[in-house]
Amino acid sequence: QVQLVESGGGSVQSGGSLRLSCAASGFTYSSYCMGWFRQAPGNEREGVAAVWTGGSSTLYAESVKGRFTISQDNAKNITYLQMNSLKPEDTAMYYCAAVPFVCFSSSWYVANEYNYWGKGTLVTISS
């Protein structure tokens, strides 16, 4: 049974940092595109970052480049999202997602491309 469990969300002030974790189980972690998405109230779910666990290549949304870093620990089946220089507009529910092939630059940010989803962790940034 595939499971993705996010953790690490919370409330911080603008300029602060958080590290999100996504613990995966029930599939061969080292052969997946792992993505982080976020959804703020009234907005569509948007892709934030993705990593190909078979080779560590990463992709980012323009809005988070230089501030967020996605990484993985294949020994622990965990995907991380280090978020620095946080802004109020980063406030959202953050979701982890997985799909069993490489991350394509043309589609990694499309929610419908992913087979599996976690339940999310809430990130709130105050100004």
DSSP file with accessible surface (Angstrom, degrees, kcal/mol):
  #  RESIDUE AA STRUCTURE BP1 BP2  ACC     N-H-->O    O-->H-N    N-H-->O    O-->H-N    TCO  KAPPA ALPHA  PHI   PSI    X-CA   Y-CA   Z-CA
    1    1 A Q              0   0  195      0, 0.0     2,-0.3     0, 0.0    26,-0.1   0.000 360.0 360.0 360.0 122.6    0.0    0.0    0.0
    2    2 A V        +     0   0   39     24,-0.2     2,-0.4    22,-0.1    24,-0.2  -0.529 360.0 178.3 -74.7 133.6    1.5    3.3   -1.1
    3    3 A Q  E     -A   25   0A 104     22,-2.5    22,-2.0    -2,-0.3     2,-0.4  -0.999  16.5-174.5-137.5 137.2    1.7    6.0    1.6
    4    4 A L  E     -A   24   0A  12     -2,-0.4     2,-0.5   113,-0.3   115,-0.5  -0.995  10.7-173.8-126.4 123.4    3.1    9.5    1.5
    5    5 A V  E     -A   23   0A  77     18,-2.1    18,-2.6    -2,-0.4     2,-0.2  -0.960   7.0-157.6-125.8 116.0    3.2   11.3    4.8
    6    6 A E  E     +A   22   0A  18     -2,-0.5     2,-0.3    16,-0.2    16,-0.2  -0.588  18.3 163.0 -89.3 152.2    4.2   14.9    5.0
    7    7 A S  E     +A   21   0A  63     14,-2.1    14,-2.6    -2,-0.2   114,-0.1  -0.957  39.1  70.0-154.8 168.2    5.5   16.7    8.1
    8    8 A G        +     0   0   36     -2,-0.3    11,-0.3     1,-0.3    14,-0.0   0.357  59.8 135.9 103.3  -4.6    7.4   19.8    9.1
    9    9 A G        +     0   0   28     12,-0.1     2,-0.3     9,-0.1    -1,-0.3  -0.170  20.8 126.1 -68.6 168.5    4.8   22.5    8.5
   10   10 A G  E     -d  123   0B  26    112,-0.8   114,-2.7   111,-0.1     2,-0.5  -0.985  56.8 -64.5 169.2-168.1    4.1   25.3   10.9
   11   11 A S  E     +d  124   0B  97     -2,-0.3     2,-0.3   112,-0.2   114,-0.2  -0.949  50.7 158.9-114.1 126.1    3.9   29.0   11.4
   12   12 A V  E     -d  125   0B  33    112,-2.2   114,-2.2    -2,-0.5     2,-0.1  -0.930  38.6-101.5-138.5 164.2    6.9   31.3   11.0
   13   13 A Q  E >   -d  126   0B 144     -2,-0.3     3,-2.3   112,-0.2   114,-0.2  -0.452  53.9 -77.6 -83.1 159.4    7.5   34.9   10.3
   14   14 A S  T 3  S+     0   0   62    112,-2.8    73,-0.2     1,-0.3    -1,-0.1  -0.270 121.2  30.1 -54.6 135.8    8.5   36.3    7.0
   15   15 A G  T 3  S+     0   0   52     71,-3.5    70,-0.6     1,-0.3    -1,-0.3   0.255  98.2 117.2  94.2 -11.5   12.2   35.6    6.3
   16   16 A G    <   -     0   0   24     -3,-2.3    70,-2.3    70,-0.2     2,-0.3  -0.064  56.4-123.6 -81.8-175.0   12.2   32.4    8.3
   17   17 A S        +     0   0   60     67,-0.2     2,-0.3    68,-0.2    67,-0.2  -0.933  20.6 179.7-133.0 152.8   12.8   28.8    7.3
   18   18 A L  E     - B   0  83A  28     65,-2.2    65,-3.3    -2,-0.3     2,-0.5  -0.977  16.7-146.3-144.6 151.6   11.1   25.5    7.4
   19   19 A R  E     - B   0  82A 131     -2,-0.3     2,-0.3   -11,-0.3    63,-0.2  -0.977  15.0-159.7-121.5 119.2   12.0   22.0    6.3
   20   20 A L  E     - B   0  81A   0     61,-2.7    61,-2.4    -2,-0.5     2,-0.4  -0.700   5.2-159.1 -92.6 147.4    9.3   19.8    5.1
   21   21 A S  E     -AB   7  80A  22    -14,-2.6   -14,-2.1    -2,-0.3     2,-0.4  -0.955   8.8-163.2-125.6 147.4    9.6   16.0    5.0
   22   22 A a  E     -AB   6  79A   0     57,-2.0    57,-2.2    -2,-0.4     2,-0.6  -0.951   9.9-158.5-130.6 109.4    7.7   13.4    3.0
   23   23 A A  E     -AB   5  78A  44    -18,-2.6   -18,-2.1    -2,-0.4     2,-0.3  -0.795  13.6-161.3 -91.2 123.9    8.1    9.8    4.2
   24   24 A A  E     +A    4   0A   9     53,-2.9     2,-0.3    -2,-0.6   -20,-0.2  -0.820  16.1 163.2-109.2 145.2    7.3    7.3    1.4
   25   25 A S  E     +A    3   0A  48    -22,-2.0   -22,-2.5    -2,-0.3     3,-0.1  -0.982  49.2  46.6-151.9 158.7    6.4    3.6    1.7
   26   26 A G  S    S+     0   0   52     -2,-0.3     2,-0.3   -24,-0.2   -24,-0.2   0.507  99.6  61.7  89.3   5.5    4.9    0.9   -0.3
   27   27 A F  S    S-     0   0   28    -24,-0.1     2,-1.5   -26,-0.1    -1,-0.2  -0.968  96.9 -82.6-153.5 169.5    6.8    1.4   -3.6
   28   28 A T    >   -     0   0   96     -2,-0.3     3,-1.8     1,-0.2    -3,-0.0  -0.588  43.3-168.3 -79.2  93.7   10.3    1.4   -5.0
   29   29 A Y  G >  S+     0   0    5     -2,-1.5     3,-1.0     1,-0.3    24,-0.2   0.783  75.1  66.7 -56.6 -33.7   11.3    4.9   -3.9
   30   30 A S  G 3  S+     0   0   56      1,-0.3    -1,-0.3    44,-0.1    -2,-0.1   0.398  98.7  53.1 -77.4   7.6   14.5    5.1   -6.1
   31   31 A S  G <  S+     0   0   58     -3,-1.8     2,-0.3    22,-0.1    -1,-0.3  -0.097  91.3  94.2-131.2  38.3   12.5    5.1   -9.4
   32   32 A Y    <   -     0   0   25     -3,-1.0    21,-2.6    68,-0.2     2,-0.7  -0.930  69.7-125.5-131.7 151.4   10.1    7.9   -8.9
   33   33 A b  E     -FE  52  99B   1     66,-2.9    66,-1.7    68,-0.4     2,-0.5  -0.887  33.7-159.4 -87.4 119.2    9.6   11.5   -9.7
   34   34 A M  E     -FE  51  98B   0     17,-2.9    17,-2.4    -2,-0.7     2,-0.3  -0.913  11.9-171.4-105.0 125.7    8.8   13.0   -6.3
   35   35 A G  E     -FE  50  97B   0     62,-2.8    62,-2.5    -2,-0.5     2,-0.5  -0.856  20.2-147.9-119.9 151.1    7.1   16.4   -6.3
   36   36 A W  E     +FE  49  96B   0     13,-3.2    12,-3.2    -2,-0.3    13,-1.5  -0.982  24.3 177.1-111.8 130.9    6.1   19.1   -3.9
   37   37 A F  E     -FE  47  95B   0     58,-3.0    58,-2.9    -2,-0.5     2,-0.3  -0.840  10.8-157.6-124.2 163.2    3.0   21.0   -4.6
   38   38 A R  E     -FE  46  94B  12      8,-2.3     8,-3.0    -2,-0.3     2,-0.4  -0.986   4.8-166.5-142.4 154.0    1.1   23.7   -2.7
   39   39 A Q  E     - E   0  93B  64     54,-2.3    54,-2.4    -2,-0.3     6,-0.1  -0.945   3.9-164.6-144.1 117.9   -2.4   25.0   -2.6
   40   40 A A    >   -     0   0   24      4,-0.4     3,-2.6    -2,-0.4    52,-0.1  -0.668  47.4 -76.6 -94.1 155.5   -3.6   28.2   -1.0
   41   41 A P  T 3  S+     0   0  126      0, 0.0    -1,-0.1     0, 0.0     3,-0.1  -0.255 120.0  10.4 -53.8 129.7   -7.3   28.9   -0.4
   42   42 A G  T 3  S+     0   0   87      1,-0.3     2,-0.3    -3,-0.1    -3,-0.0   0.396 111.6 102.5  82.8  -3.7   -9.0   29.8   -3.6
   43   43 A N  S <  S-     0   0  102     -3,-2.6    -1,-0.3     1,-0.1     2,-0.1  -0.733  74.1-107.8-111.2 161.0   -6.0   28.9   -5.8
   44   44 A E        -     0   0  174     -2,-0.3    -4,-0.4     1,-0.1     2,-0.3  -0.429  46.4 -91.1 -77.9 159.4   -5.2   25.9   -7.9
   45   45 A R        -     0   0   77     -6,-0.1     2,-0.4    -2,-0.1    66,-0.3  -0.568  50.6-163.2 -71.1 130.2   -2.6   23.4   -6.8
   46   46 A E  E     -F   38   0B  83     -8,-3.0    -8,-2.3    -2,-0.3     2,-0.2  -0.932  20.3-113.6-122.6 144.9    0.8   24.4   -8.1
   47   47 A G  E     +F   37   0B   7     62,-0.7   -10,-0.3    -2,-0.4    62,-0.1  -0.524  30.5 174.8 -73.9 134.7    4.0   22.6   -8.5
   48   48 A V  E     -     0   0B   1    -12,-3.2    13,-2.6     1,-0.4     2,-0.3   0.795  60.9 -23.5-105.0 -49.7    6.8   23.9   -6.3
   49   49 A A  E     -FG  36  60B   0    -13,-1.5   -13,-3.2    11,-0.2    -1,-0.4  -0.982  52.8-161.9-161.7 158.6    9.7   21.5   -6.9
   50   50 A A  E     -FG  35  59B   0      9,-2.3     9,-2.3    -2,-0.3     2,-0.4  -0.991   1.1-163.8-147.7 153.8   10.5   17.9   -8.1
   51   51 A V  E     -FG  34  58B   0    -17,-2.4   -17,-2.9    -2,-0.3     2,-0.8  -0.999  20.3-135.0-140.4 137.6   13.3   15.5   -7.9
   52   52 A W  E >>  -F   33   0B  56      5,-2.2     4,-3.1    -2,-0.4     3,-1.6  -0.850  16.9-158.0 -89.4 111.6   14.1   12.3   -9.8
   53   53 A T  T 34 S+     0   0    1    -21,-2.6    -1,-0.1    -2,-0.8   -20,-0.1   0.681  86.7  63.3 -70.8 -15.2   15.1    9.9   -7.1
   54   54 A G  T 34 S+     0   0   45    -22,-0.3    -1,-0.3     1,-0.1   -24,-0.1   0.604 127.8   5.2 -81.6 -10.8   17.0    7.7   -9.6
   55   55 A G  T <4 S-     0   0   50     -3,-1.6    -2,-0.2     2,-0.1    -1,-0.1   0.420  92.4-117.9-152.8  -2.8   19.4   10.4  -10.4
   56   56 A S     <  +     0   0   70     -4,-3.1    -3,-0.1     1,-0.2     2,-0.1   0.560  54.9 154.3  74.2   8.7   18.8   13.5   -8.1
   57   57 A S        -     0   0   67     -5,-0.4    -5,-2.2    -6,-0.0     2,-0.3  -0.486  27.9-155.0 -69.1 143.4   18.0   15.9  -10.9
   58   58 A T  E     -G   51   0B  61     -7,-0.2     2,-0.3    -2,-0.1    -7,-0.2  -0.863  16.4-166.2-125.6 155.0   15.8   18.7   -9.6
   59   59 A L  E     -G   50   0B  44     -9,-2.3    -9,-2.3    -2,-0.3     2,-0.3  -0.985  10.6-168.9-138.1 145.9   13.2   21.1  -11.0
   60   60 A Y  E     -G   49   0B  48     -2,-0.3   -11,-0.2   -11,-0.2     2,-0.2  -0.978  26.2-114.0-137.9 150.3   11.8   24.3   -9.5
   61   61 A A    >>  -     0   0   17    -13,-2.6     3,-1.7    -2,-0.3     4,-1.0  -0.524  35.8-119.0 -72.7 148.4    9.0   26.8  -10.0
   62   62 A E  T 34 S+     0   0  147      1,-0.3     3,-0.5     2,-0.2    -1,-0.1   0.845 110.5  64.2 -58.7 -33.5   10.4   30.2  -10.8
   63   63 A S  T 34 S+     0   0   58      1,-0.2    -1,-0.3     3,-0.0   -15,-0.1   0.662 112.5  32.6 -67.7 -16.2    8.7   31.6   -7.7
   64   64 A V  T X> S+     0   0    0     -3,-1.7     3,-2.4   -16,-0.2     4,-2.4   0.459  82.6 127.7-120.0  -3.7   10.8   29.5   -5.4
   65   65 A K  T 3< S+     0   0  109     -4,-1.0     4,-0.1    -3,-0.5   -16,-0.0  -0.286  81.4  16.0 -58.1 134.7   14.2   29.2   -7.2
   66   66 A G  T 34 S+     0   0   87      2,-0.4    -1,-0.3     1,-0.1     3,-0.1   0.268 126.2  58.9  85.5 -12.1   17.0   30.3   -5.0
   67   67 A R  T <4 S+     0   0   27     -3,-2.4    17,-2.1     1,-0.2     2,-0.3   0.704  99.0  51.3-115.1 -35.8   14.9   30.0   -1.9
   68   68 A F  E  <  -C   83   0A   4     -4,-2.4    -2,-0.4    15,-0.2     2,-0.4  -0.829  59.7-166.6-108.2 147.1   13.7   26.4   -1.8
   69   69 A T  E     -C   82   0A  73     13,-2.5    13,-3.1    -2,-0.3     2,-0.4  -0.991   5.1-158.1-134.0 125.2   15.8   23.2   -2.1
   70   70 A I  E     +C   81   0A   5     -2,-0.4     2,-0.3    11,-0.2    11,-0.2  -0.804  23.5 158.4 -99.8 141.4   14.4   19.7   -2.8
   71   71 A S  E     -C   80   0A  51      9,-1.8     9,-2.9    -2,-0.4     2,-0.3  -0.952  23.2-142.3-151.3 170.0   16.4   16.7   -1.9
   72   72 A Q  E     -C   79   0A  37     -2,-0.3     2,-0.5     7,-0.2     7,-0.2  -0.979  10.4-150.4-140.3 155.3   16.0   13.0   -1.1
   73   73 A D  E >>> -C   78   0A  45      5,-2.8     5,-1.7    -2,-0.3     4,-1.2  -0.933  13.2-172.5-121.1 100.3   17.4   10.4    1.2
   74   74 A N  T 345S+     0   0   64     -2,-0.5   -44,-0.1     1,-0.2    -1,-0.1   0.747  83.2  59.1 -69.5 -23.1   17.1    7.1   -0.7
   75   75 A A  T 345S+     0   0   96      1,-0.2    -1,-0.2     3,-0.1    -2,-0.0   0.831 118.1  30.4 -72.1 -31.0   18.1    5.1    2.3
   76   76 A K  T <45S-     0   0  137     -3,-0.6    -2,-0.2     2,-0.2   -52,-0.2   0.452 103.2-125.5-105.4  -3.9   15.2    6.5    4.4
   77   77 A N  T  <5 +     0   0   50     -4,-1.2   -53,-2.9     1,-0.2     2,-0.4   0.917  63.4 139.4  57.5  45.5   12.7    7.0    1.5
   78   78 A I  E   < -BC  23  73A  33     -5,-1.7    -5,-2.8   -55,-0.2     2,-0.4  -0.971  41.3-158.4-123.8 137.5   12.3   10.6    2.5
   79   79 A T  E     -BC  22  72A   1    -57,-2.2   -57,-2.0    -2,-0.4     2,-0.3  -0.946  16.9-159.0-110.7 133.0   12.0   13.7    0.3
   80   80 A Y  E     -BC  21  71A  26     -9,-2.9    -9,-1.8    -2,-0.4     2,-0.4  -0.793  15.4-162.7-112.2 153.6   12.8   17.0    1.8
   81   81 A L  E     -BC  20  70A   0    -61,-2.4   -61,-2.7    -2,-0.3     2,-0.6  -0.899  10.7-162.4-133.3 103.5   11.8   20.6    0.9
   82   82 A Q  E     -BC  19  69A  61    -13,-3.1   -13,-2.5    -2,-0.4     2,-0.6  -0.794  10.1-166.2 -84.6 122.9   14.1   23.1    2.6
   83   83 A M  E     +BC  18  68A   0    -65,-3.3   -65,-2.2    -2,-0.6     2,-0.3  -0.952  11.1 173.0-118.8 115.8   12.4   26.5    2.5
   84   84 A N        +     0   0   58    -17,-2.1   -67,-0.2    -2,-0.6   -68,-0.2  -0.748  59.3  25.0-115.8 165.6   14.3   29.6    3.2
   85   85 A S  S    S-     0   0   70    -70,-0.6    -1,-0.2    -2,-0.3   -69,-0.2   0.902  84.7-161.2  48.5  48.7   13.5   33.3    3.0
   86   86 A L        -     0   0    1    -70,-2.3   -71,-3.5    -3,-0.2   -70,-0.2  -0.252   8.0-159.6 -67.0 146.1    9.9   32.5    3.3
   87   87 A K    >   -     0   0   82    -73,-0.2     3,-2.4   -72,-0.1     4,-0.3  -0.863  32.7-108.8-122.0 157.5    7.3   35.1    2.3
   88   88 A P  G >  S+     0   0   49      0, 0.0     3,-1.9     0, 0.0    37,-0.4   0.850 117.6  63.5 -54.8 -32.6    3.6   35.5    3.2
   89   89 A E  G 3  S+     0   0  132      1,-0.3   -49,-0.1   -49,-0.0    -3,-0.0   0.565  88.8  69.1 -72.3  -6.4    2.7   34.4   -0.3
   90   90 A D  G <  S+     0   0    1     -3,-2.4    -1,-0.3     2,-0.0     2,-0.2   0.520  71.1 120.7 -83.0  -6.2    4.3   31.0    0.4
   91   91 A T    <   +     0   0   41     -3,-1.9     2,-0.3    -4,-0.3    33,-0.2  -0.411  41.2 105.7 -61.9 124.8    1.4   30.3    2.8
   92   92 A A  E    S- H   0 123B   4     31,-2.0    31,-2.7    -2,-0.2     2,-0.5  -0.964  76.1 -78.4-178.8 169.9   -0.4   27.2    1.7
   93   93 A M  E     -EH  39 122B  59    -54,-2.4   -54,-2.3    -2,-0.3     2,-0.5  -0.830  49.0-146.5 -85.0 130.3   -1.0   23.5    2.3
   94   94 A Y  E     -EH  38 121B   0     27,-3.0    27,-2.1    -2,-0.5     2,-0.4  -0.882  15.1-167.2-106.6 131.6    2.0   21.7    1.0
   95   95 A Y  E     -E   37   0B  37    -58,-2.9   -58,-3.0    -2,-0.5     2,-0.4  -0.909  14.5-142.7-120.6 145.9    1.6   18.2   -0.6
   96   96 A a  E     -E   36   0B   0     -2,-0.4    22,-2.3   -60,-0.2     2,-0.3  -0.817  25.2-178.3-100.2 142.9    4.0   15.5   -1.5
   97   97 A A  E     -EI  35 117B   0    -62,-2.5   -62,-2.8    -2,-0.4     2,-0.3  -0.967  10.2-160.0-142.6 157.5    3.3   13.5   -4.7
   98   98 A A  E     +EI  34 116B   0     18,-2.1    18,-2.1    -2,-0.3    17,-1.4  -0.994   9.3 178.2-142.3 145.3    4.9   10.6   -6.6
   99   99 A V  E     -E   33   0B   3    -66,-1.7   -66,-2.9    -2,-0.3     2,-1.9  -0.990  36.5-117.3-145.7 140.2    4.8    9.2  -10.1
  100  100 A P  S    S+     0   0   61      0, 0.0     2,-0.3     0, 0.0   -68,-0.2  -0.219  84.9  55.3 -83.5  53.8    6.8    6.1  -11.4
  101  101 A F  S    S-     0   0   81     -2,-1.9   -68,-0.4   -68,-0.1    -2,-0.2  -0.965  94.7 -61.4-160.5 179.0    9.0    7.8  -14.0
  102  102 A V        -     0   0   59     -2,-0.3     2,-0.7     1,-0.1   -69,-0.2  -0.177  57.0-100.5 -64.3 159.3   11.5   10.6  -14.5
  103  103 A b        -     0   0   17    -71,-0.1     2,-0.4   -46,-0.1    -1,-0.1  -0.725  37.3-149.2 -80.8 118.2   10.5   14.2  -13.9
  104  104 A F    >>  -     0   0  101     -2,-0.7     4,-2.3     1,-0.1     3,-1.5  -0.726  11.9-138.2 -89.8 135.6    9.8   15.8  -17.3
  105  105 A S  T 34 S+     0   0   91     -2,-0.4     4,-0.2     1,-0.3    -1,-0.1   0.786 103.3  53.5 -63.0 -23.6   10.6   19.5  -17.5
  106  106 A S  T 34 S+     0   0   84      1,-0.1    -1,-0.3     2,-0.1    -3,-0.0   0.576 125.8  16.0 -88.0  -9.4    7.4   19.9  -19.5
  107  107 A S  T X4 S+     0   0   18     -3,-1.5     3,-2.2     2,-0.1     6,-0.2   0.452  84.5 104.9-144.9  -0.9    5.0   18.3  -17.0
  108  108 A W  T 3< S+     0   0   18     -4,-2.3    -3,-0.1     1,-0.3   -59,-0.1   0.784  87.1  53.6 -59.1 -25.8    6.5   17.9  -13.6
  109  109 A Y  T 3  S+     0   0  116     -5,-0.2     2,-0.7    -4,-0.2   -62,-0.7   0.391  83.7 102.3 -91.0   2.0    4.4   20.8  -12.3
  110  110 A V    X   -     0   0   53     -3,-2.2     3,-1.9     1,-0.2     4,-0.3  -0.792  61.8-153.3 -92.3 116.5    1.1   19.3  -13.5
  111  111 A A  G >  S+     0   0   26     -2,-0.7     3,-1.9   -66,-0.3    -1,-0.2   0.865  91.0  62.1 -58.5 -38.4   -0.8   17.7  -10.6
  112  112 A N  G 3  S+     0   0  157      1,-0.3    -1,-0.3    -3,-0.1    -3,-0.0   0.631  90.0  70.7 -66.3 -12.8   -2.6   15.2  -12.8
  113  113 A E  G <  S+     0   0   77     -3,-1.9     2,-0.3    -6,-0.2    -1,-0.3   0.651  85.3  84.9 -74.8 -14.8    0.7   13.6  -13.8
  114  114 A Y    <   -     0   0   14     -3,-1.9   -15,-0.2    -4,-0.3     3,-0.1  -0.716  56.9-165.3 -99.7 139.8    1.1   12.2  -10.3
  115  115 A N  S    S+     0   0   93    -17,-1.4     2,-0.4    -2,-0.3   -16,-0.2   0.805  72.2  43.5 -86.5 -36.3   -0.3    8.9   -9.1
  116  116 A Y  E     -I   98   0B  85    -18,-2.1   -18,-2.1  -113,-0.0     2,-0.3  -0.924  61.4-176.3-124.2 144.5    0.1    9.2   -5.4
  117  117 A W  E     -I   97   0B  77     -2,-0.4  -113,-0.3   -20,-0.2   -20,-0.2  -0.973  17.4-137.8-138.2 146.7   -0.5   12.0   -2.9
  118  118 A G        -     0   0    9    -22,-2.3  -113,-0.2    -2,-0.3     3,-0.1  -0.362  33.8-108.5 -88.1-178.8    0.0   12.7    0.7
  119  119 A K        -     0   0  193   -115,-0.5  -114,-0.1     1,-0.2   -24,-0.1   0.562  61.1-119.5 -91.4 -11.2   -2.6   14.5    2.9
  120  120 A G        -     0   0   20    -24,-0.1     2,-0.4   -27,-0.1   -25,-0.2   0.022  11.4-117.8  99.5 159.4   -0.5   17.7    3.2
  121  121 A T  E     - H   0  94B  21    -27,-2.1   -27,-3.0  -114,-0.1     2,-0.4  -0.996  29.9-120.5-138.6 137.1    1.1   19.8    5.8
  122  122 A L  E     - H   0  93B  90     -2,-0.4  -112,-0.8   -29,-0.2     2,-0.5  -0.635  22.4-169.6 -88.7 132.0    0.1   23.5    6.5
  123  123 A V  E     -dH  10  92B   0    -31,-2.7   -31,-2.0    -2,-0.4     2,-0.5  -0.979   4.9-176.1-118.3 124.9    2.7   26.3    6.1
  124  124 A T  E     -d   11   0B  51   -114,-2.7  -112,-2.2    -2,-0.5     2,-0.5  -0.989   4.4-168.8-126.2 123.6    1.7   29.7    7.4
  125  125 A I  E     -d   12   0B   7     -2,-0.5     2,-0.3   -37,-0.4  -112,-0.2  -0.954   7.4-158.7-115.4 122.2    4.0   32.7    7.0
  126  126 A S  E      d   13   0B  57   -114,-2.2  -112,-2.8    -2,-0.5    -2,-0.0  -0.747 360.0 360.0-100.7 148.7    3.2   35.9    8.8
  127  127 A S              0   0  132     -2,-0.3    -1,-0.1  -114,-0.2   -40,-0.0  -0.342 360.0 360.0 -89.0 360.0    4.5   39.4    7.8
